[in-house]
């Protein structure tokens, strides 16, 4: 059972990295999703962990599941309770998000992963189907499918990020996806430059992150 954001995201990231074999990505996949790898130690996953706990609980409520630690309320026969009168001027209480919705920290990572997957052009129908299928495995199809059907501006994806550690982690994630085990193409280079700009990373900082990440990817075993 997948019960933490690193496990959940690893399923989706394997799909974005393995899309139709465009590039060899075995080392990059191991770097991002392997035991003790990037996803299990990154600052953005720590932030997403809190969000995932809330999301998972709300999703369980929407699906009729009980919340741990809260006793079930016995059923009341229909018609035994009189209707509650409407009180003017009191706003309605917001309901829990629908299943498939996700909080911002988790959504941001998914949005960036899909965005990076199409950095060198549009996804093919086969690639879209594969990514959607993987997302469905972990119940995130409601979040992933809209991203597959639109090109979200990078400015929207990274808006509000101020923590330097999370900025770095977002750049590492995108770089690992576009590079995989090989090199960065011209279109991907433009994409990364735009991402660095939106994150407020200068050329030297971006290059340092890329060099460090590439070395870690290349040091991974393919077995």
C-alpha positions as CSV (number, residue, x, y, z in Angstrom):
1,X,0.0,0.0,0.0
2,X,1.3,3.5,-0.9
3,X,0.8,5.7,2.2
4,X,3.3,8.5,1.9
5,X,4.0,11.1,-0.7
6,X,7.4,9.8,-1.7
7,X,5.9,6.4,-2.6
8,X,3.0,8.0,-4.4
9,X,5.1,10.4,-6.4
10,X,7.6,7.7,-7.3
11,X,4.9,5.9,-9.3
12,X,4.1,9.1,-11.3
13,X,7.8,10.0,-11.8
14,X,8.7,6.6,-13.1
15,X,6.1,7.2,-15.8
16,X,7.5,10.6,-16.7
17,X,11.0,9.3,-16.8
18,X,10.1,6.2,-18.8
19,X,8.0,7.8,-21.4
20,X,8.2,5.7,-24.6
21,X,11.9,5.2,-24.1
22,X,12.9,8.7,-25.3
23,X,16.0,8.5,-23.2
24,X,17.6,5.9,-21.0
25,X,16.5,6.7,-17.5
26,X,17.3,3.8,-15.3
27,X,19.9,5.7,-13.3
28,X,17.8,8.9,-13.0
29,X,14.8,6.8,-11.9
30,X,17.0,5.2,-9.2
31,X,18.3,8.6,-8.1
32,X,14.8,10.0,-7.7
33,X,12.8,7.1,-6.4
34,X,15.2,4.5,-5.1
35,X,15.7,3.6,-1.4
36,X,17.3,6.6,0.4
37,X,17.1,8.6,-2.9
38,X,16.1,12.1,-3.6
39,X,12.3,11.8,-2.9
40,X,12.9,10.4,0.5
41,X,15.2,13.2,1.7
42,X,14.1,16.4,-0.2
43,X,12.7,19.4,1.6
44,X,9.7,19.6,-0.8
45,X,8.7,16.1,0.1
46,X,8.7,17.0,3.8
47,X,6.3,19.8,3.0
48,X,4.2,17.5,0.8
49,X,4.1,14.9,3.6
50,X,1.9,17.1,5.8
51,X,-0.3,17.9,2.8
52,X,-0.5,14.2,1.9
53,X,-1.7,13.3,5.3
54,X,-4.5,15.9,5.1
55,X,-5.4,14.8,1.5
56,X,-5.4,11.1,2.3
57,X,-7.7,11.7,5.3
58,X,-10.1,13.9,3.4
59,X,-10.1,11.4,0.5
60,X,-11.0,8.6,2.9
61,X,-13.9,10.7,4.3
62,X,-15.2,11.4,0.8
63,X,-15.1,7.7,0.1
64,X,-17.0,6.9,3.3
65,X,-14.0,5.7,5.2
66,X,-13.8,6.2,9.0
67,X,-11.2,8.6,10.4
68,X,-8.8,6.8,12.8
69,X,-9.4,7.8,16.4
70,X,-13.0,9.2,15.9
71,X,-15.8,6.8,16.9
72,X,-18.5,6.1,14.3
73,X,-21.8,7.9,14.9
74,X,-24.8,5.5,15.0
75,X,-27.2,5.9,12.1
76,X,-30.4,7.9,12.7
77,X,-33.6,6.8,10.9
78,X,-34.8,9.0,8.1
79,X,-37.6,11.3,9.3
80,X,-36.8,11.1,13.0
81,X,-34.9,14.4,13.0
82,X,-36.8,17.6,12.1
83,X,-35.2,19.8,9.4
84,X,-32.8,22.5,10.6
85,X,-34.2,25.9,9.7
86,X,-32.1,28.2,7.5
87,X,-30.5,31.1,9.3
88,X,-30.0,34.1,7.0
89,X,-26.6,35.7,6.9
90,X,-24.6,32.6,7.8
91,X,-22.3,31.3,5.0
92,X,-22.3,27.7,4.1
93,X,-19.6,25.5,5.5
94,X,-17.1,24.4,2.9
95,X,-17.1,20.7,2.2
96,X,-14.0,18.6,2.0
97,X,-12.2,18.5,-1.4
98,X,-13.4,15.9,-3.8
99,X,-11.4,12.7,-4.2
100,X,-8.6,13.4,-6.7
101,X,-8.0,16.9,-5.5
102,X,-4.7,17.5,-3.8
103,X,-3.1,20.2,-1.7
104,X,-0.7,22.7,-3.1
105,X,2.7,21.2,-2.1
106,X,1.7,17.8,-3.7
107,X,0.1,19.4,-6.7
108,X,3.2,21.5,-7.4
109,X,5.4,18.5,-7.6
110,X,3.0,16.7,-10.0
111,X,2.6,19.8,-12.1
112,X,6.4,20.3,-12.4
113,X,7.0,16.6,-13.2
114,X,4.4,16.7,-16.1
115,X,5.7,20.1,-17.3
116,X,9.3,18.7,-17.4
117,X,8.2,15.6,-19.2
118,X,7.0,17.7,-22.1
119,X,10.0,20.1,-22.0
120,X,11.2,19.0,-25.5
121,X,7.7,19.0,-27.1
122,X,4.2,17.7,-26.6
123,X,3.7,14.2,-25.2
124,X,2.5,11.5,-27.6
125,X,-0.8,9.8,-27.0
126,X,1.1,6.7,-25.8
127,X,3.1,8.7,-23.3
128,X,-0.1,10.5,-22.0
129,X,-1.8,7.1,-21.6
130,X,1.1,5.6,-19.7
131,X,1.5,8.6,-17.3
132,X,-2.3,8.7,-16.7
133,X,-2.4,4.9,-16.0
134,X,0.4,5.3,-13.4
135,X,-1.4,8.2,-11.8
136,X,-4.6,6.1,-11.6
137,X,-2.7,3.4,-9.7
138,X,-2.2,5.8,-6.7
139,X,-5.5,7.7,-7.0
140,X,-4.0,10.9,-8.5
141,X,-5.7,10.8,-11.9
142,X,-7.9,13.7,-10.9
143,X,-4.7,15.8,-10.5
144,X,-2.5,14.4,-13.3
145,X,-5.0,14.3,-16.1
146,X,-5.8,18.0,-16.1
147,X,-2.0,18.6,-16.3
148,X,-1.8,16.3,-19.3
149,X,-4.5,18.3,-21.0
150,X,-2.9,21.7,-20.6
151,X,0.4,23.5,-20.6
152,X,0.7,25.2,-17.3
153,X,3.0,28.2,-17.2
154,X,6.1,27.7,-15.0
155,X,5.3,30.9,-13.2
156,X,2.1,29.4,-12.0
157,X,3.8,26.2,-10.9
158,X,6.4,27.8,-8.7
159,X,4.5,30.8,-7.5
160,X,4.8,31.4,-3.8
161,X,8.0,29.3,-3.3
162,X,10.3,31.2,-1.1
163,X,12.3,28.5,0.7
164,X,15.8,28.2,-0.9
165,X,15.9,24.4,-0.2
166,X,12.6,23.8,-1.9
167,X,13.6,26.0,-4.9
168,X,16.7,23.8,-5.2
169,X,14.7,20.6,-5.0
170,X,12.3,21.7,-7.6
171,X,15.1,22.4,-10.0
172,X,16.8,19.1,-9.2
173,X,13.5,17.3,-9.9
174,X,13.0,19.0,-13.3
175,X,16.6,18.6,-14.3
176,X,16.6,14.9,-13.5
177,X,13.5,14.3,-15.6
178,X,14.6,16.2,-18.7
179,X,18.2,14.9,-18.6
180,X,17.4,11.3,-17.5
181,X,20.6,9.3,-18.0
182,X,21.8,11.2,-21.1
183,X,22.0,14.9,-22.0
184,X,19.9,18.0,-22.2
185,X,18.6,19.0,-25.6
186,X,18.3,22.6,-26.9
187,X,14.6,22.8,-26.1
188,X,15.2,21.3,-22.7
189,X,17.9,23.8,-22.1
190,X,15.5,26.7,-22.8
191,X,13.0,25.1,-20.4
192,X,15.5,24.8,-17.6
193,X,16.7,28.4,-18.1
194,X,13.1,29.6,-17.8
195,X,12.6,27.5,-14.7
196,X,15.8,28.9,-13.1
197,X,14.6,32.4,-13.8
198,X,11.2,31.7,-12.2
199,X,12.9,30.3,-9.2
200,X,15.3,33.2,-8.9
201,X,18.4,31.0,-9.5
202,X,21.2,32.7,-11.4
203,X,23.3,30.9,-14.0
204,X,26.0,29.9,-11.6
205,X,23.6,28.4,-9.0
206,X,21.7,26.5,-11.7
207,X,24.9,25.1,-13.1
208,X,26.1,24.0,-9.7
209,X,22.8,22.2,-9.1
210,X,23.0,20.5,-12.5
211,X,26.6,19.4,-12.0
212,X,25.8,17.9,-8.5
213,X,22.7,16.2,-9.7
214,X,24.3,14.8,-12.9
215,X,27.1,13.3,-10.8
216,X,24.7,11.7,-8.4
217,X,22.6,10.2,-11.3
218,X,25.7,8.9,-13.1
219,X,26.9,7.3,-9.9
220,X,23.8,5.1,-9.7
221,X,23.9,1.5,-10.7
222,X,21.8,0.4,-13.7
223,X,21.2,-3.1,-12.1
